[in-house]
Amino acid sequence: QVQLVESGGGLVQPGGSLTLSCAASGKFFSLYTMGWYRQAPGKQRDLVATITSGRSTNFADSVKGRFTISRDNAKNTGHLQMNNLKPEDTAVYYCNAFSTVLGDYWGQGTQVTVSS
């Protein structure tokens, strides 16, 4: 089992940057695909980015070129670097760890608000 805790959310002006972090506890973190998802009020939870155990990455079209995902398996952490933020990026951001064998785990979420 994996426990995930997000941090780094907050209020930022349009065009600004934030880095979200996800701290994982539990075994075999390196074997999971790690992902970031977001959910705006009244909308479904959507994929933002994922990074596999082999460090292959995937991004939603809306964030390509602006967001970067990374992971440090030695420290059991993952990060989402968000640049050139837009008001439409406002949402609760969730960290996810997924493995077809080991399970599917979610953090509690961190709020990101982009507003002037």
Steps between C-alpha positions, in 0.01 A plus 500: 500500500611857426405821674532820300519857631496800266642841578588822324162628393391858544397822334702624204450770240452413133835435339650390828648168607444241770658167583285230653659218695372155584658311787439126501533258787484124464684246296586470135434863404739464207275235346195724474402733221469836671250751378345837564131564443286804559137574568339839458169580672211327326728307268640149484848410610735519202848377425774763511818294465646159572847355534566128491754301696721527193449877496288515187274802524159594369325837517154633438497719189396799708823495702757385245795735488405661831508217756779255581466181703786331681564240767778411743465134589781519757298759693156359420389834362348639185467854373290697258666821382235735363602805297305769323194420705159602370170557681367180343768307689313576822401171661573257777805300394530136605801271505445142387704182515382217276612145437296220343651266756543718811190719487372853445556771763410867533611792711262741667555779247644850507327813376653706221337835425615717212358847529604863488 
